[in-house]
Amino acid sequence: MAAKALSTYSDEAFLEYVVKALVDKPEAVEVSRKVDEMGVLLSVKVDKEDVGKLIGRLGNTAKALRTLLRVVGIKNHARVNLKIEEPEGSTHVPRSRGVDDVVDDLKL
């Protein structure tokens, strides 16, 4: 039974491990997990100075994380989504997303 509980939250543990390896302040990383009818939503909070590292140039790091989480979700028969919560005062400047970016996110 304990193995079942561990595998149920492997997506959360995987995300936390990867994000902590990417940022300068791993002690500030917080990952939360929410399940609803749409699937699993993983939310991650990092220090305001690490948001840019987590998102990456042109959002490539965040896109790669979402792709990896999609693979983890497929393995566990679940749809896994990622939400990066930007703290107030973060140094990341959000860019506007084009139609092509949104369509790319929808592709499996």
C-alpha positions as CSV (number, residue, x, y, z in Angstrom):
1,M,0.0,0.0,0.0
2,A,2.9,2.4,0.8
3,A,4.3,1.8,-2.7
4,K,1.0,2.8,-4.2
5,A,0.9,6.1,-2.3
6,L,4.5,6.8,-3.3
7,S,3.8,6.2,-7.0
8,T,0.7,8.4,-6.8
9,Y,2.8,11.4,-6.1
10,S,5.9,10.6,-8.1
11,D,5.0,13.6,-10.4
12,E,5.3,16.0,-7.5
13,A,8.6,14.5,-6.2
14,F,10.0,14.5,-9.7
15,L,9.1,18.2,-10.3
16,E,10.5,19.2,-6.9
17,Y,13.8,17.4,-7.6
18,V,14.3,19.0,-11.0
19,V,13.4,22.5,-9.9
20,K,15.7,22.3,-6.9
21,A,18.5,21.4,-9.2
22,L,17.8,24.4,-11.5
23,V,17.6,27.2,-9.0
24,D,20.1,29.0,-6.7
25,K,17.9,28.8,-3.6
26,P,16.5,25.2,-3.5
27,E,15.3,25.8,0.1
28,A,12.7,28.2,-1.2
29,V,11.1,25.7,-3.6
30,E,7.5,24.8,-2.8
31,V,5.5,22.3,-4.9
32,S,1.8,21.7,-4.3
33,R,-0.4,19.2,-6.0
34,K,-4.1,19.5,-6.8
35,V,-6.3,16.9,-8.5
36,D,-9.6,17.7,-10.2
37,E,-11.7,16.6,-13.2
38,M,-9.1,18.2,-15.6
39,G,-6.2,16.1,-14.2
40,V,-3.3,17.0,-11.9
41,L,-2.2,20.5,-11.4
42,L,1.3,21.0,-10.0
43,S,2.1,24.5,-8.8
44,V,5.6,25.6,-8.0
45,K,6.8,28.6,-6.1
46,V,10.5,29.7,-6.1
47,D,12.5,32.6,-4.8
48,K,11.8,35.8,-6.8
49,E,15.3,35.8,-8.1
50,D,15.0,32.2,-9.5
51,V,11.8,32.7,-11.5
52,G,13.8,33.6,-14.6
53,K,15.9,30.5,-14.3
54,L,12.8,28.3,-14.0
55,I,11.1,29.8,-17.0
56,G,14.2,30.1,-19.1
57,R,15.0,32.1,-22.2
58,L,11.8,32.4,-24.3
59,G,10.1,30.0,-21.9
60,N,12.1,27.0,-23.1
61,T,12.9,25.6,-19.6
62,A,9.3,25.8,-18.6
63,K,8.2,24.2,-21.8
64,A,10.7,21.4,-21.3
65,L,9.4,20.8,-17.7
66,R,5.9,20.7,-19.0
67,T,6.9,18.1,-21.6
68,L,8.7,15.9,-19.0
69,L,5.6,16.2,-16.7
70,R,3.4,15.1,-19.6
71,V,5.5,12.0,-20.0
72,V,5.4,11.3,-16.3
73,G,1.6,11.7,-16.4
74,I,1.2,9.4,-19.4
75,K,3.2,6.8,-17.5
76,N,0.7,7.1,-14.6
77,H,-2.4,7.5,-16.8
78,A,-3.0,11.1,-15.8
79,R,-2.9,14.5,-17.4
80,V,-0.3,16.6,-15.5
81,N,-0.2,20.4,-15.9
82,L,2.4,22.9,-14.5
83,K,1.7,26.3,-13.0
84,I,4.7,28.5,-12.2
85,E,3.6,31.0,-9.6
86,E,5.5,34.3,-9.9
87,P,6.1,36.0,-6.6
88,E,5.8,39.8,-6.2
89,G,9.0,41.5,-7.1
90,S,10.3,38.7,-9.4
91,T,12.9,39.7,-12.0
92,H,11.2,37.8,-14.8
93,V,9.5,39.9,-17.5
94,P,6.6,38.0,-19.0
95,R,6.3,38.0,-22.7
96,S,3.1,38.0,-24.7
97,R,2.3,34.6,-26.1
98,G,1.4,34.2,-29.7
99,V,-1.2,31.8,-31.2
100,D,1.6,29.4,-32.3
101,D,2.8,29.1,-28.7
102,V,-0.6,28.3,-27.4
103,V,-1.2,25.7,-30.2
104,D,2.2,24.1,-29.4
105,D,1.2,23.8,-25.7
106,L,-1.9,21.9,-26.8
107,K,0.0,19.3,-28.8
108,L,0.7,16.0,-27.1
